[in-house]
């Protein structure tokens, strides 16, 4: 059996690894000049790497932890010791002075935030996580934006202030870009809003030592010359005899193909015969995330009892976290998400640096100019179209959801957006790769072509 895999991110590499272990002939075609997709490492000092893309994991991410163990990669805890910094004020008000607060609870009305989380928990519990489009009242939930839901349900100014910051941190989403159904599904799929929002004991508890990109690099090394870089896929053709994947460089025949790219990118491929329905719509938005890394000789903020964690209502850095490698340089990671990401991404690099450095100095008094500065703009990355994951807008789940994993003849689907478990996370990508590989193998067993049965 010959299987072609489009996309050398974590989902595609997982699928290819599974199929190779089953004895299949596998070829992975990747548009970029690197593997990893939305897992991307940047070298911040000699031998020290930071995650410019996917980074965090928790104990519930069992497939990821198993794959790390199998590839001899270790987890390191996300540094959270010390006070947090918050700079929160209503839109249009003067930029606030940052406050130091023990723990991570913002200095806002506890009653207001408690009610907000209760309301979110209530709508999240209604979602049928295995098939969101079959959720009771799905059409209404899917036709309403999270912004409209907040306008209707959040009465206290503090809740209205914090809600877009929370959604940006969790989903890299502006509230107007996602439906209530997608918001609720995303939170439940990832383990619930409290698990997703937590460091210790939660989904952000650890990072992969040396960078998450190492996992994809190890898998690619094992696959060897089965992985071809610089091969953007243009078309996928299939008939009774097999499938042909066409790139600018040539044509690759096979028995089946696994498409492991985000839905918007899948829709750019010319499928013959055509798909019964598109993978995305004009309402499907890219995950609105820009990641900023400010590099210092050491984690200087720790010297004044600060954790490096901050939340700001006045951007560009809506939140920061200490991602310093053990015993190495200080890495302060800033997250620019939602509408702020769109504005920040449009600035020249010098203005991006100036704004980020000035804000970091306000948040962490005495912090000097960084010795290194990196910006990763996922909005403009042509072979990702956003990060963390695609944002399903009004109507998307009801229209596109039923077909997200349904094979199209010899075409199978992978990618974190096709996983109803841990959607948008590395764990979801791995689970989707396992599923797609098993589907392709089963299809070959049930309907073998000449010499293709496993």
C-alpha positions as CSV (number, residue, x, y, z in Angstrom):
1,X,0.0,0.0,0.0
2,X,1.3,3.5,-0.9
3,X,0.0,6.3,1.1
4,X,0.8,10.0,0.5
5,X,0.6,12.4,3.4
6,X,0.2,16.1,2.7
7,X,1.7,18.2,5.5
8,X,4.7,17.4,7.8
9,X,3.3,18.9,11.0
10,X,2.7,16.7,14.0
11,X,-0.5,15.2,12.6
12,X,1.0,14.2,9.3
13,X,4.2,12.9,10.8
14,X,2.2,10.8,13.3
15,X,0.1,9.3,10.6
16,X,3.2,8.6,8.4
17,X,5.0,7.0,11.4
18,X,2.0,4.7,12.1
19,X,1.6,3.6,8.5
20,X,5.4,3.0,8.1
21,X,5.2,0.8,11.2
22,X,2.4,-1.2,9.5
23,X,4.6,-1.8,6.5
24,X,3.0,0.8,4.2
25,X,5.0,2.7,1.6
26,X,4.7,6.3,2.8
27,X,5.6,9.6,1.2
28,X,5.2,12.9,3.1
29,X,4.9,16.1,1.1
30,X,5.6,19.4,2.9
31,X,5.3,22.9,1.4
32,X,7.8,24.5,3.8
33,X,11.5,24.0,3.9
34,X,11.1,22.6,7.4
35,X,9.0,20.1,9.3
36,X,6.7,20.9,12.2
37,X,4.0,23.0,10.9
38,X,2.7,25.1,13.8
39,X,5.4,23.7,16.0
40,X,8.3,25.9,15.3
41,X,11.5,26.6,17.3
42,X,13.7,29.6,17.3
43,X,17.3,29.6,18.6
44,X,17.4,32.4,21.3
45,X,21.0,31.7,22.3
46,X,23.6,29.1,21.3
47,X,22.0,25.8,22.0
48,X,18.9,27.3,23.6
49,X,15.5,27.3,21.8
50,X,12.1,28.8,22.4
51,X,8.7,27.8,21.0
52,X,7.5,30.2,18.4
53,X,4.4,28.0,18.0
54,X,2.8,25.3,20.0
55,X,4.5,24.9,23.4
56,X,2.5,23.7,26.4
57,X,1.2,20.4,27.7
58,X,-0.4,18.8,30.7
59,X,-0.9,15.4,32.3
60,X,-4.1,14.7,30.3
61,X,-2.2,14.9,27.0
62,X,-1.5,11.2,27.2
63,X,-0.7,10.6,23.5
64,X,1.8,13.4,23.5
65,X,3.4,12.2,26.7
66,X,3.6,8.7,25.3
67,X,5.2,10.0,22.1
68,X,7.7,12.1,24.1
69,X,8.7,9.0,26.2
70,X,9.1,6.9,23.0
71,X,11.4,9.6,21.5
72,X,13.3,10.3,24.7
73,X,12.1,13.9,25.1
74,X,11.6,15.3,28.5
75,X,9.2,17.9,29.9
76,X,10.2,20.9,31.9
77,X,7.8,22.8,34.2
78,X,6.5,26.2,33.1
79,X,8.0,28.7,35.6
80,X,5.3,30.3,37.7
81,X,6.9,31.1,41.1
82,X,6.5,34.7,42.2
83,X,3.9,37.4,41.8
84,X,1.9,38.1,38.7
85,X,1.5,41.5,37.0
86,X,-1.8,42.9,35.8
87,X,-2.5,46.1,33.9
88,X,-6.2,46.2,33.4
89,X,-8.5,49.1,32.6
90,X,-11.6,49.8,30.5
91,X,-11.2,50.7,26.8
92,X,-10.5,54.4,26.3
93,X,-9.2,54.9,29.8
94,X,-5.5,56.0,30.4
95,X,-3.0,53.1,30.4
96,X,-2.9,51.7,33.9
97,X,0.0,51.1,36.2
98,X,0.7,47.4,36.6
99,X,-0.1,45.8,39.9
100,X,1.7,42.9,41.5
101,X,-0.7,40.2,42.7
102,X,0.1,36.8,44.3
103,X,-1.1,34.0,42.1
104,X,-2.9,34.4,38.8
105,X,-6.3,35.8,39.8
106,X,-6.6,39.4,38.3
107,X,-7.4,42.3,40.5
108,X,-11.0,42.6,39.3
109,X,-14.3,41.9,40.9
110,X,-14.2,38.3,42.0
111,X,-18.0,38.1,41.9
112,X,-18.1,39.3,38.3
113,X,-15.4,36.9,37.1
114,X,-17.0,34.1,39.0
115,X,-20.3,34.7,37.3
116,X,-18.5,34.9,33.9
117,X,-16.8,31.5,34.5
118,X,-20.1,30.0,35.7
119,X,-21.9,31.2,32.6
120,X,-19.1,29.8,30.4
121,X,-19.1,26.5,32.2
122,X,-22.9,26.3,31.8
123,X,-22.8,26.7,28.0
124,X,-19.7,24.5,27.7
125,X,-21.5,21.6,29.5
126,X,-24.3,21.5,26.9
127,X,-21.9,20.7,24.0
128,X,-21.8,17.3,22.5
129,X,-18.1,17.2,22.2
130,X,-17.9,14.2,19.8
131,X,-20.3,15.9,17.4
132,X,-20.8,19.6,18.2
133,X,-23.3,20.0,15.3
134,X,-25.6,17.6,17.2
135,X,-25.6,19.7,20.4
136,X,-29.0,20.6,21.6
137,X,-29.9,24.0,20.1
138,X,-26.8,23.8,17.9
139,X,-28.1,26.1,15.1
140,X,-28.7,29.0,17.5
141,X,-25.4,28.5,19.3
142,X,-23.6,28.3,16.0
143,X,-25.3,31.4,14.5
144,X,-24.4,33.6,17.5
145,X,-20.9,35.0,18.0
146,X,-19.1,34.9,21.3
147,X,-19.1,38.8,21.2
148,X,-22.9,38.8,21.0
149,X,-23.1,36.2,23.8
150,X,-20.9,38.4,26.0
151,X,-23.0,41.5,25.2
152,X,-26.1,39.7,26.3
153,X,-24.8,37.8,29.3
154,X,-22.0,39.7,30.9
155,X,-23.3,42.7,32.8
156,X,-20.4,43.7,35.0
157,X,-17.7,45.9,33.4
158,X,-14.9,43.8,34.8
159,X,-16.3,40.6,33.2
160,X,-16.7,42.5,29.9
161,X,-13.1,43.7,30.2
162,X,-11.6,40.3,31.0
163,X,-13.7,38.1,28.6
164,X,-11.8,39.0,25.3
165,X,-8.5,38.7,27.2
166,X,-9.5,35.2,28.4
167,X,-10.7,34.1,24.9
168,X,-7.5,35.5,23.3
169,X,-5.3,33.5,25.7
170,X,-7.3,30.3,25.4
171,X,-8.1,30.3,21.6
172,X,-6.2,33.2,20.0
173,X,-9.6,34.5,19.0
174,X,-11.4,37.8,18.8
175,X,-14.9,37.2,20.3
176,X,-16.5,38.4,17.0
177,X,-14.7,35.7,15.0
178,X,-16.1,32.6,16.7
179,X,-19.5,31.2,17.3
180,X,-20.7,30.4,20.8
181,X,-20.8,26.7,19.7
182,X,-17.1,26.8,18.7
183,X,-16.1,28.6,21.9
184,X,-17.9,26.1,24.1
185,X,-16.7,23.1,22.1
186,X,-13.1,24.3,22.2
187,X,-13.2,24.8,26.0
188,X,-14.8,21.4,26.6
189,X,-12.6,19.6,24.0
190,X,-9.5,20.8,25.8
191,X,-10.6,19.5,29.2
192,X,-12.7,22.4,30.4
193,X,-12.0,26.0,30.9
194,X,-10.3,25.6,34.3
195,X,-8.0,22.9,33.0
196,X,-7.1,24.9,29.9
197,X,-6.5,28.0,31.9
198,X,-4.2,26.4,34.5
199,X,-0.5,26.0,34.7
200,X,0.1,23.7,37.7
201,X,-2.1,20.7,37.1
202,X,-3.4,22.1,33.9
203,X,-2.9,22.2,30.1
204,X,0.0,24.7,30.4
205,X,1.9,22.9,33.1
206,X,5.0,21.9,31.1
207,X,7.0,22.4,27.9
208,X,9.2,20.1,25.9
209,X,12.8,20.5,26.9
210,X,14.6,22.1,24.0
211,X,11.5,23.1,22.2
212,X,8.4,21.3,20.9
213,X,9.7,21.3,17.4
214,X,12.2,18.6,18.4
215,X,9.4,16.1,18.5
216,X,8.6,16.6,14.8
217,X,12.3,16.6,13.9
218,X,12.8,13.3,15.6
219,X,9.9,11.8,13.7
220,X,11.1,13.2,10.4
221,X,14.6,11.8,11.0
222,X,13.1,8.4,11.5
223,X,11.1,8.7,8.3
224,X,14.2,9.7,6.4
225,X,13.8,10.3,2.7
226,X,10.1,9.5,3.0
227,X,9.7,13.2,3.8
228,X,10.1,15.7,1.0
229,X,10.3,19.4,1.7
230,X,9.5,22.4,-0.6
231,X,6.6,20.5,-2.2
232,X,3.4,22.6,-2.0
233,X,0.5,20.4,-3.2
234,X,-1.6,21.8,-6.0
235,X,-4.0,19.0,-6.8
236,X,-5.3,15.6,-5.7
237,X,-6.8,13.4,-8.4
238,X,-8.4,10.0,-7.8
239,X,-10.2,7.2,-9.7
240,X,-10.8,3.5,-9.3
241,X,-7.1,2.7,-9.7
242,X,-5.6,5.0,-7.2
243,X,-4.8,8.6,-6.3
244,X,-2.3,11.1,-7.7
245,X,-1.0,14.1,-5.8
246,X,0.4,16.8,-7.9
247,X,3.0,19.5,-6.9
248,X,4.9,22.0,-8.9
249,X,7.8,19.5,-9.0
250,X,5.9,16.5,-10.1
251,X,3.2,13.8,-9.6
252,X,3.1,11.2,-6.9
253,X,0.9,8.2,-7.4
254,X,-0.6,6.2,-4.5
255,X,-3.5,4.2,-3.1
256,X,-4.6,6.8,-0.6
257,X,-3.8,10.2,0.6
258,X,-4.0,11.8,4.1
259,X,-4.5,15.6,4.0
260,X,-3.0,17.0,7.2
261,X,-3.2,20.7,6.8
262,X,-5.6,23.3,8.2
263,X,-9.1,23.5,6.5
264,X,-8.5,26.8,4.8
265,X,-5.3,25.4,3.1
266,X,-7.1,22.2,2.2
267,X,-9.6,24.2,0.3
268,X,-6.8,25.7,-1.9
269,X,-6.1,22.2,-3.3
270,X,-7.8,21.2,-6.5
271,X,-9.6,18.0,-5.8
272,X,-10.7,15.9,-8.7
273,X,-13.5,14.9,-8.3
274,X,-14.3,17.9,-6.2
275,X,-15.2,17.7,-2.5
276,X,-18.9,17.4,-1.7
277,X,-18.5,20.4,0.6
278,X,-15.7,22.9,1.3
279,X,-13.5,22.4,4.4
280,X,-14.0,26.0,5.5
281,X,-16.2,29.1,4.7
282,X,-15.7,32.8,4.4
283,X,-16.5,33.0,8.1
284,X,-13.6,30.6,9.1
285,X,-11.0,32.9,10.5
286,X,-7.3,32.1,11.1
287,X,-6.2,31.8,14.7
288,X,-5.1,35.4,15.5
289,X,-1.8,34.9,17.2
290,X,1.6,36.7,17.1
291,X,4.2,35.4,19.4
292,X,7.0,37.7,20.7
293,X,10.2,36.7,22.5
294,X,12.3,39.1,24.5
295,X,15.6,37.6,25.4
296,X,17.7,38.7,28.4
297,X,20.9,37.4,29.9
298,X,18.9,35.7,32.6
299,X,15.3,35.7,33.9
300,X,15.8,39.2,35.5
301,X,12.2,39.5,36.6
302,X,12.7,36.7,39.1
303,X,15.2,38.8,41.0
304,X,12.3,41.1,42.1
305,X,10.0,38.3,43.0
306,X,8.0,38.2,39.8
307,X,7.0,35.1,37.9
308,X,7.0,36.7,34.4
309,X,3.3,36.1,34.1
310,X,1.3,39.1,33.2
311,X,-2.1,40.1,31.7
312,X,-2.7,43.5,30.1
313,X,-5.8,45.1,28.6
314,X,-3.6,47.6,26.8
315,X,-1.5,45.8,24.2
316,X,0.3,44.8,22.3
317,X,1.4,42.0,24.8
318,X,-1.9,40.9,26.2
319,X,-0.1,38.3,28.3
320,X,3.4,37.2,29.0
321,X,5.0,34.1,30.5
322,X,8.5,33.0,31.6
323,X,9.7,30.4,29.0
324,X,13.3,30.5,30.1
325,X,15.2,27.3,29.5
326,X,16.7,25.7,32.7
327,X,19.9,27.4,33.7
328,X,20.0,29.5,30.5
329,X,19.0,32.9,29.2
330,X,15.8,34.7,30.2
331,X,13.0,34.3,27.7
332,X,9.9,36.4,28.2
333,X,7.2,35.3,25.8
334,X,4.5,37.7,24.9
335,X,1.2,36.7,23.3
336,X,-0.5,39.1,21.0
337,X,-3.9,37.7,20.1
338,X,-7.4,38.5,18.7
339,X,-7.9,42.0,17.2
340,X,-4.7,43.2,18.8
341,X,-2.8,40.6,16.7
342,X,-4.2,42.0,13.5
343,X,-3.1,45.5,14.4
344,X,0.3,44.5,15.6
345,X,1.0,42.3,12.6
346,X,0.6,45.3,10.3
347,X,3.3,47.3,12.0
348,X,6.9,47.5,10.8
349,X,9.4,45.4,12.8
350,X,11.0,48.4,14.4
351,X,7.6,49.6,15.7
352,X,6.7,46.1,16.9
353,X,10.0,46.0,18.9
354,X,9.6,49.4,20.4
355,X,6.0,48.8,21.5
356,X,6.8,45.4,23.0
357,X,10.0,46.5,24.8
358,X,8.2,49.6,26.2
359,X,5.4,47.5,27.6
360,X,7.7,44.9,29.1
361,X,9.5,47.7,30.9
362,X,6.2,49.0,32.3
363,X,5.1,45.6,33.4
364,X,8.5,44.6,35.0
365,X,10.2,47.7,36.5
366,X,13.9,47.9,35.9
367,X,13.9,45.4,33.0
368,X,16.5,46.6,30.6
369,X,16.5,46.5,26.8
370,X,16.5,42.8,25.6
371,X,19.6,41.4,24.1
372,X,17.5,39.6,21.5
373,X,14.0,40.1,20.1
374,X,11.9,37.8,17.9
375,X,8.5,38.1,16.3
376,X,6.6,35.1,14.8
377,X,3.5,36.4,12.9
378,X,1.3,33.4,12.3
379,X,-1.4,35.4,10.6
380,X,0.8,36.0,7.6
381,X,2.4,32.5,7.5
382,X,1.2,31.2,4.2
383,X,1.3,27.5,5.0
384,X,-0.4,27.8,8.4
385,X,-3.0,30.6,8.0
386,X,-3.0,31.4,11.7
387,X,-2.3,29.7,15.0
388,X,-3.3,28.1,17.4
389,X,-6.0,26.6,15.1
390,X,-8.7,27.7,12.7
391,X,-11.5,29.7,14.3
392,X,-14.9,28.4,13.3
393,X,-17.2,31.3,12.8
394,X,-21.1,31.5,12.7
395,X,-22.5,28.5,10.9
396,X,-19.3,26.6,10.4
397,X,-19.8,23.7,12.8
398,X,-23.3,23.0,11.5
399,X,-22.2,23.3,7.9
400,X,-18.7,21.8,7.9
401,X,-18.6,19.8,11.1
402,X,-20.2,16.6,9.8
403,X,-17.7,16.2,7.0
404,X,-14.5,17.2,8.8
405,X,-13.3,13.6,9.2
406,X,-15.5,11.9,6.5
407,X,-13.2,10.3,3.9
408,X,-13.6,11.6,0.3
409,X,-13.0,8.3,-1.6
410,X,-9.3,7.7,-1.1
411,X,-8.8,11.0,0.7
412,X,-8.5,10.9,4.5
413,X,-8.2,13.9,6.9
414,X,-5.9,14.7,9.8
415,X,-4.9,17.8,11.7
416,X,-5.8,19.2,15.0
417,X,-8.9,20.8,13.5
418,X,-10.3,17.3,12.8
419,X,-10.0,16.1,16.3
420,X,-12.9,16.5,18.7
421,X,-10.5,15.6,21.5
422,X,-8.1,18.5,22.4
423,X,-9.0,20.5,19.3
424,X,-6.3,23.1,18.6
425,X,-3.6,21.4,20.7
426,X,-0.6,19.1,20.0
427,X,-2.6,16.3,21.7
428,X,-5.4,16.7,19.2
429,X,-3.0,16.7,16.3
430,X,-1.5,13.4,17.4
431,X,-4.8,11.8,18.0
432,X,-6.0,12.9,14.5
433,X,-2.9,11.3,12.9
434,X,-3.5,8.0,14.6
435,X,-7.1,8.0,13.5
436,X,-6.3,8.9,9.9
437,X,-3.6,6.3,9.6
438,X,-6.0,3.6,11.0
439,X,-8.7,4.7,8.6
440,X,-6.4,4.6,5.6
441,X,-5.1,1.1,6.6
442,X,-8.6,-0.2,7.2
443,X,-9.8,1.1,3.8
444,X,-6.9,-0.6,2.1
445,X,-7.8,-3.9,3.9
446,X,-11.5,-3.6,3.0
447,X,-11.0,-2.4,-0.6
448,X,-7.6,-3.4,-1.8
449,X,-6.2,-2.4,-5.1
450,X,-3.6,-4.6,-6.7
451,X,-0.8,-5.2,-4.3
452,X,-2.1,-2.6,-1.8
453,X,-3.5,-4.6,1.1
454,X,-1.6,-4.3,4.3
